Amino acid sequence: MDNTPVKNELMHRFELQIEGKTAFLAYQAQGPDVLAFTHTFVPPELRGRNLAAILTRHALEDARSQGKKVAPLCSYVATYMERHKEFGELKAPHSSL
């Protein structure tokens, strides 16, 4: 199983293709310096494989590499950032979304 997410800029999401199914983390730009992570989805038959965590870590590392902040509007991403303090500096100040 290849656990390397890809960034699909056309669809505004990070994706993992596994067994013909797609797990994803959706995002949208919130100005030039902030990405809002809005929704994480893992198909039921792929759950329990840590895919949401893999997608979230990859997306946060991508935001960091671009010098962007993250608005964790998805509850999974918000919880992940709370549990993984190494991403704390990426959290954007409250926004108007």
Secondary structure, DSSP 8 states (H G I E B T S, - for coil): -----EEETTTTEEEEEETTEEEEEEEEE-SSSEEEEEEEE--GGGTTSSHHHHHHHHHHHHHHHTT-EEEE-SHHHHHHHHH-GGGGGGB------
